[in-house]
């Protein structure tokens, strides 16, 4: 038998062994767990909440801290006061 034929026989044997092993052990696998309607509704609510949060992050990916927001508010207020008083 030539080396090419031996290699082909060896590969075929490995594939055959794998096929027998899968055929022998596949029927003993457990069924996947069944989902109840409550599970589905809970998953839908989680996905909606996650999508809303993702949308917020897409609009404002790095929101400022409260200190930055407070400082900006003080600056804007002071600027508005200066405009109103004419200084």
Secondary structure as GFF3:
##gff-version 3
##sequence-region A 1 87
A	DSSP	alpha_helix	3	26	.	.	.	ID=ss1
A	DSSP	alpha_helix	37	59	.	.	.	ID=ss2
A	DSSP	alpha_helix	66	85	.	.	.	ID=ss3
###
